[in-house]
Amino acid sequence: MNNNFSDDFQVKGKFSIKKSSTEYKGKLTKEEGVQILISEKEKLRELQEKLYADGSKSLLVVLQAMDAAGKDSLIEHVFGGVNPQGCNVTSFKTPSSREYSHDFLWRHYLALPQKGMIGIFNRSHYESVLVCKVHPEYNLSEKTWDSVKDFDDKFWENRYESIRNFEKHLAQNGTTIVKIFLHVSKDEQKKRLLDRINEQEKNWKFSASDLPERALFPKYMECYETAINETSKDHAPWYVIPADNKWFARLSAIQIIIDTLEKMDLKFPELSDEDRKDLDDAKKQLESEK
């Protein structure tokens, strides 16, 4: 691939969501993109095998987006070819009462990938500074605060700081982090929600809560912009991908993930002289069998 989507879409400096396009405006066609994705999936599988064999590092992929932006289908198309033994997807829904009885990061610690693994967060710890900022009353379920008046600027500053510290700790202990925001336009979201209503096989995807949340689209964009600016660091970068074209979003995501894995300096284990001798002996024994 000639394109380097890691450079194109990585947030560097001050990020403006209004200046960030939701459409792909390049010359690559959908047909070309789909073919490239097939070859890139094979490359991703090879790198995942190397990550697993290396066993000293892990990769955490954080996916965030508005409803109908294509997170689920992206996971299917990008990671569908990897070995499921080395990859784990966690979808974070509304916290349970048990999860609310801990700090907001607790359930995310439990889902982190172990060494040698790829972990995918479908929604993530960022919901605590996105949906919980749009709906501050949700924070009252934690039973630590008495009123929405407690959720002032200092409260949110502390949340961003907690997230930065969490991700810095992970990076310092062998977990490489890639955070991807699928940036879909409000018009494209409308089209996809209508598809869910008009196409019977997609009816199950539509929720009654989709429309009230859609009405808050501008507020969500403000929260995304702030969260990305507060937490995009060299050790935990944000990538903002134009997501109005699903094929392009998938291709961009897999290229970013491949580029990240290639920079992790992964190595297959080297055999000791003793292990190599045992291997040679085993080979001779097998070849001598009649």
N, C-alpha and C positions, 0 to 999 in steps of 0.2 A: 504493500500500500504506500502511496506517495503521501497521503495525508497523515499528519501527526496530531490526532485529536487531543492528545494530552496537552500539547502546547496551545491548541486552538481554544479549548474550553476550560482550562484551569483558571481559577480565580486568582488574580495577582493584583494587589493594590485594591483601591476602593471599587466595590461592585455596585452597579446600578441595575436593578431588575428591569426597568423601563427601557434601558439601552441594550438589553440582552435579547437577541432574536429568538423567537420560538420556531422559526422556519429554517430549513436547510436551503441555502441559496447557491450552492455549488453546482458543478457540472456533472457530477456522478449521477447516473440514472439508478432507478430502483432495481432494475434487473442486474446491473453491475454490482450494486451494493449487496444484493442477496447472494450472488456468487462469491463475492469476497468474504462475506460472513461465513460461508461454508468452510473455506480454507482457514479462516481465523479460528473457528471452533476447534479444528484439529490442532492448531498451534497452542490454544488454551489448554487442551487436554494434555499435551506433552509437558507444558509448564506446570500444570497441576500435579502431574506424576513426579516431576522433579521436586516440587515443594514438599510433597508427601515423603519422598525418599530422603530429602535433606533433613527434615524433621526438627529443625532448629528455629523455624519461624512460622508465622501464620499470617493470613491475609483477611482483613475485615472489609467487606464492601457494604457501604450504607446507601440505601436507596430511599430517596424522599421525593414526593410529588403530590400534586393535587389529585383528586379522584378522577379516574378515567385517563390518566396520563400514560398508562401502559406499563406499570411496574411488574405486574404478574406475568404478562406476556414477554417482557424483556428477560426476566429470569428464565423462563422456559426456553426462549430462543438462544440466549447467550450461554447458559450453563447446561443446556439439555444434553450436551455431548460429554460432559466431564464424568469421572468416576464418582458415583454417589457416595462411596465410602470415604471420599476425601472432601466432601462439600456438604454444608448444612445450611438450610434456609430457615430463618425465624421470622414469622409475621407477628408484629406486636399490635394487639387489639387493645380495647379499653382495659386498664389494669383490674385485676381481681382484688377482692377485699384483702387477701393475703399480701398481694404486691403493694397495695396502698399502705400496708402496715410497716413497710420499709421505706428507705429513701428512694427517690425517683430513679436512681441509677441501678438499684439492686437487681432488678430482673434482667437488665442488660448484661451485667457481669455474668450471670448464670448462663447466658447464651453465647458467650465469646468463643471463638474457634480455638481449639487446642493446637499445639505446635504441629505443623505439617498439614493443617487444614485450611480450607477457605470457608469463611462464615459470611452469610448474606443476611443483612437486616432489612426486611421489607417493612418500611417505617422503622423508627428507632428511638433512641433517647432524645432525638430532636423534637418529638411530639410534645415534650414538656416545655418547649419554648415556641411551639407553633400552635397546635390546637388548644393547648392550655393557656396560651396568651390571648388567643381569640376568644376563648371561653374561660376566663380566669376563675369562674365559680367551680370548675372541675378540680382545681387545686384543693378545695375545701375537703374533698374526700380523703386527703392525707391526714386530716384531723389535727394538724399542727397549727393551723391558722384559724382565726375566728371569723374573719370577714374578708370580702374581696378587696377591701381598703388596704389590707396588708400587702397586697401585690403591687407595690410601687416600683419605681425605677431601680431602687436598690435590690429589691427581690430578684428582678430579672438579671441585673448585673451579676448577682451571686450565682444564678443558674448558669449563665454563660461561663463564668469562671469555673464552676464545677465541671462542666462539659470539657472545657479546655484542659483542665487538670487530669480528668479521666482519660482523654485521648493522648495526652503527653505521657502519662504513666504506661499506657498500652504500647506506645511507640518505643519507649525506653526498655521495654521488656519483650521485644521480639514480634510484636504485631504491627504489620504495615496496614495503614488505613487509607481507604479510598472512599470519598463521599460524593455521590452523584445526585444532582437535582435534575429531574426530568421537567424541563420548562415548557409547559403546554399553554397555549392561548385560551382565553375564555371562549372564543368562537369555536375552536376545535373541541374543547370540552363539551360544549353544547351539542355539537354534531355526534360525538361519541355517546353521550347520554341518550340522545334520541335514537341512536342505533340500538341501544340496550332496550328501549321501549318498543321499537318497531320490529326488531328481529326476535322471534319467539325463543330461539335457542340462547339468546342473551338476556332474557327477561330476569333471570335469577341474579344477574349482576347489579340490577337497579335497586337502589334503596330509597325509602321515603325520605331519608335524611340528606340525600344528595342535593336536593334543590335548596333547602335552607342554608346548607354549607356553601353552595355555589353563590348565593347572594352575598356571602362574605368574602368573595374572591379577592377584592382589592385589599382587604385587611390581611388576608393570608399572604399576599405578595409583599406587603410591608414587613410582616414577621419573617418571611424567608430572607428578604434582603438583609435585615438586621442580623439574623442568626448566621448567615453566611459570612457577613463582614466581621462578626465577632469571633468566629471559630475557624476560619480558613487559615491554616498554618502549613509550613513546609512539611511537617511531620504528619499532618492530617488535612490534606488539601481538599477543597471543594471543586467539583467540575459541574458546570451548568451546561446541559446538553439541550439543544433545540429538539423538542419532542412532538411537534405537530406531524412529523413524518416518522411513523413507528420504525420503519426499516432503517432509517438513518440513526435514530436514537439507539437501536440495538447495535448497529455497526460501530458507532462512536464509543459506546460503553465497553464493548469487547476489546476495542483497540486500546482504550485507556487501561483496562485491567491487564492486558497482555504487556503493555509498556511498563506498568508497575511491577509485575512479576519479573520481567527481564532485568529490572534495576535492582532486584533483591539479592543478586549474586548467589543464586541457588546452586548447589553442587550435589551430585550423586556421591554417596559415601565411598571412600577409598578403602579397599581391602588391605588388611595387614599382610605381611609375608606369610604368617601362619595360616590366615584365612585363605589366601591364594593357594597355598600348598594343599589345604583341605579340598579346595575347589578342583584342583588338578587331579587329586586322588579320586574324587567322586566321579570326575569325567572318565578316568581310566576304568574305574569299576563298571560304570554304565556301559561303556563301549565294549568291554570284554564279555558282557552278558550275551549268551547265545539265544 
